[in-house]
Amino acid sequence: MEVVSAAHGAFGPLLEKLTTLLVDEYARLKGVRREIRSLRSELSSMHAALKEYTKLEDPNDQVKTWISLVRELAYDTEDALDKFVHQLVNGSRRHHGGFKKLFRKTICHLKTLGSRRGIADQIDDLKDRIKHVKDLKDSYTLDGAPSSTTRHGVVDPRLHAIFAEEAHLVGMEGPRDDLANWMMEEGNNSSSHCKVLSIVGFGGLGKTTLANEVRRKIQGRFHCQAFVSISQKPDIKKIIKDVISQMPCLDGSTQDTMDWDEKKSIAKLREMLQDKRYLVIIDDVWSRQAWNTIKCAFPENNCSSRIIATTRIIDVAKSCCQNTDDRMYKMEALNDLHSRTLFSKRIFGSSNYCPEVLHKVSDGILKKCGGLPLAIISISSLLANRPAMKDEWEKVKRSIGCALENNQSLEGMSSILSLSYNDLPPNLKTCLLYLSVFPEDYVIDRERLVRRWIAEGFISEQHGQSQQEVAENYFYELVNKSMVQPVDIGYDGKVRACQVHDMMLEIIISKSIEDNFVTVVRRGQISLKSHQGFIRRLSVQHIDQELLSALANEDLSHVRSLTVTSSVCMKHFPSLVEFESLRVLDFEDCQGLQEYDMNNIDKLFQLKYLSFRGTCITKPPSRIVMLRNLQTLDLRMTSMQQDLPDGIALLTKLQYLLTETQHKIPIGITNMRSLRVTPNFNITKSPLDAVEELGNLTRLNELSLHLSDGYRYKTHEEVLLSSLCKLSRCKLRSLYISREWGSLNFIDSWSPPSSLQIFHMSSNMHLANIPKWISPGLTSLVNLDINVAELREEGLHTLGLLPSLLDLALCLRSGGSKKLTVIGFPCLKRFNLFSWDGAYVMLTKGSMWNLEEFLLSFDVSVAKAYGFYLGIEHLPSLKLIQVVLRNEGATHSESKAAAAAIREEAGAHPNHPEVCILEEPDEDEDNNEKTDNDEGKSREEGN
């Protein structure tokens, strides 16, 4: 129930703030603690009621109205508290007297505001509103509202997938035949082993339909078969009864099952199936617990039985496949051709017909469907009942979001997609609704998103985990539940970004607007009247003069986040002064920002997240140093060439200072002890005191440094080493070091923290050899980019012992013995070896077992002594091999032989990896060829 989710998002930060106030010095004053306790007690009671209402799938209008009142009350209460505390803090900075005296003066001042409705009056008004909302709850008797989560008379929207006709299916033939063949193959462990196929994917992709098609293909080879759908709260007794009723070959009868409890139901079904070869589809599994319970009912009877499970949740799909013979199949969206075929077939009865006048608009509709068969079928059914006219179809395209909620033709699709949403806990629903601030097809950076969640107050520390860790867990849970689509998955398994399917985006936008969670201004919109109450979060994706005028008439003082993601005429955009409650201000990729007046940005005293990334600003507003609550400042991909603003060290709560240019370390950086990520600090241009203060930033996670070349900077190196050693006691995870040229040997005596995950050094600097601090004790190190003057085999073996290393880039000035034998590297997935002198690497059996990409260079003249053999047959996971052949001292035929040998070795590999071979020209050979050509030309001219 989305209305509860948004209200939960409003209550979370408010209750946390009230708890914090109880332990702050304000609560020591007479009467203040009592007021805060009373306020927290009343609001906690309301929050508890909200949690109860999450159990209602279809609440009545009175419940919805009450929840809306509570939500708006929570927002306004938090805003008033923030202003009140800000007034006190500002007063304490202006006065040197005691806090108690100051507090009384401030209260006195606030109470004299009178008709101007000051903060004290707002707090009194909020108390009255709390009492009113509480009385309404009692008068509505909301506690007696129906709490059943089942709506009688509603048809299961998944039924059409169970009985879909084969003639109507598109794009299923290939996956169906592949999976059917796999299902009938005998397993490796035993010829009669029971195998499980789990099909996982986003709601509406056709998982149920595919499972049924596979069943139809192979059902004749089984004694009995059954299909059961699992609800989000499965009734095991009912499921067992359904299975028995579908298997007439079983000796038992369903008439006795009514008296069986869950345990007896499972035992009886196991007994009945003990000597039967069965085929069962368990559809729409929602949890590992449900799967584990249901799986118990199907015995491992060595009769070559088969089970197919479908789910939207990746972890559940994995838990279904516990044996090596089992298989997890990830369902993919239809490609453009199959989408067009299904669409045309449904509307016009022909797979390749569509009137020319409707081609463009149908392309737009299909893009919105995003290859989702359920969406294509539902919308084509809607269009089939409308005139085949361009204007009619354009109306449908523009109103898909609204139609999902209100049109009966699309009710089934809306229900299917909403099932996943309804399964989320309230905190995840809040985080998902927040994605409606981003435009359609937008690639949402993971780090940007989690930092914004934190700034909004959606995230609290849990069980010893930081806010950052909790937010990351929420992000991956949305990926796991197929609510968002992962984009750019690294070797470490981390998802760099995500996208929201267009249909899911329409649903969450609709829910967000209905609940006044986000107000979206986008192309085709004609007014702002869709929101209720004050605008709380504003996303401007497109705006024209008419909408600008409408925005100018709105009260923007309650807007908590402002996101501008497109080309907007910022010159006439409302002033920042009007957005006094902002926590998040995100201008990423906004063009024309240089025309916008940001001189009053210091008035945004609650601002925690500020991004100018991808804009044309040449310098940040000087007054950002007054934003004392700022946590994130993103200045990447801007036109900024100047140093950081003077006074940046005043931002003591800043955690992420993100730039791409080099900067001097600011004076007083020791005050910025909240910093987690730094810009690229130029060590040698920074004062020594500032370099020394780096060691005091004990919360650092990511540090980027640049060094100039030259002996005159030895003192800077020594001080930097001292600071790095201090940081060894903290949780530093990433260290990036660059240098114009020269050695990095001064860090040879460094002792890195065990938390170190990434170490990168630029290609124009080097270490003498593998440093002593690289050892198997670095259990967290996953990414290493290192350059050494000389590499011996013992150094390579040391790297091979790193237990978690996934990505290794190794640049050698000298390979020592020329031939290097690879041993170890149990987790490595990418190995990039560049050698200036052509050192030759040979792989051994059991090494680099998980390697997927092998990139290397070697000297042909050295490699020929070993027959150009690499040993890639020992790499069972290999997908790509890229080789740069160094031809110095080698003949053309030797170079060709080397390339042929590599291709032959790759061709014999069972994975048939992609092969890319590049050749470095031999300068001597080029010069000889040029000389020969010149001499020949001279002889011709002489003749």
BELURHU-V381141 format. One record per run of one state. SS is the DSSP state (A for helix, B for strand, O for the rest). FROM is the first residue (numbers start at 1). LEN is the number of residues. If there is no record, write none. Layout:
# BELURHU-V381141
SS_FROM_LEN ; SS_FROM_LEN
This chain:
# BELURHU-V381141
O_1_1 ; A_2_22 ; O_24_1 ; A_25_4 ; O_29_3 ; A_32_22 ; O_54_7 ; A_61_34 ; O_95_4 ; A_99_13 ; O_112_2 ; A_114_3 ; O_117_2 ; A_119_22 ; O_141_1 ; A_142_3 ; O_145_14 ; A_159_4 ; O_163_3 ; A_166_3 ; O_169_4 ; A_173_12 ; O_185_10 ; B_195_6 ; O_201_6 ; A_207_15 ; O_222_2 ; B_224_6 ; O_230_6 ; A_236_10 ; O_246_8 ; A_254_6 ; O_260_2 ; A_262_11 ; O_273_5 ; B_278_8 ; O_286_2 ; A_288_8 ; O_296_10 ; B_306_6 ; O_312_2 ; A_314_7 ; O_321_6 ; B_327_4 ; O_331_5 ; A_336_13 ; O_349_7 ; A_356_14 ; O_370_3 ; A_373_12 ; O_385_5 ; A_390_9 ; O_399_1 ; A_400_7 ; O_407_1 ; A_408_15 ; O_423_3 ; A_426_12 ; O_438_6 ; B_444_2 ; A_446_11 ; O_457_5 ; B_462_1 ; O_463_2 ; B_465_1 ; O_466_1 ; A_467_14 ; O_481_4 ; B_485_5 ; O_490_5 ; B_495_5 ; O_500_2 ; A_502_13 ; O_515_4 ; B_519_3 ; O_522_15 ; B_537_4 ; O_541_4 ; A_545_8 ; O_553_8 ; B_561_4 ; O_565_5 ; A_570_3 ; O_573_3 ; A_576_3 ; O_579_5 ; B_584_3 ; O_587_6 ; A_593_3 ; O_596_5 ; A_601_3 ; O_604_5 ; B_609_3 ; O_612_10 ; A_622_5 ; O_627_5 ; B_632_3 ; O_635_13 ; A_648_3 ; O_651_5 ; B_656_3 ; O_659_3 ; B_662_2 ; O_664_5 ; A_669_3 ; O_672_5 ; B_677_6 ; A_683_3 ; O_686_2 ; A_688_9 ; O_697_5 ; B_702_6 ; O_708_3 ; A_711_17 ; O_728_6 ; B_734_6 ; O_740_2 ; B_742_2 ; O_744_1 ; A_745_5 ; O_750_8 ; B_758_4 ; O_762_3 ; B_765_3 ; O_768_15 ; B_783_6 ; O_789_4 ; A_793_8 ; O_801_6 ; B_807_6 ; O_813_6 ; B_819_4 ; O_823_7 ; B_830_6 ; O_836_4 ; B_840_4 ; O_844_9 ; B_853_7 ; A_860_7 ; O_867_5 ; A_872_3 ; O_875_5 ; B_880_7 ; O_887_5 ; A_892_16 ; O_908_6 ; B_914_7 ; O_921_2 ; A_923_20 ; O_943_1
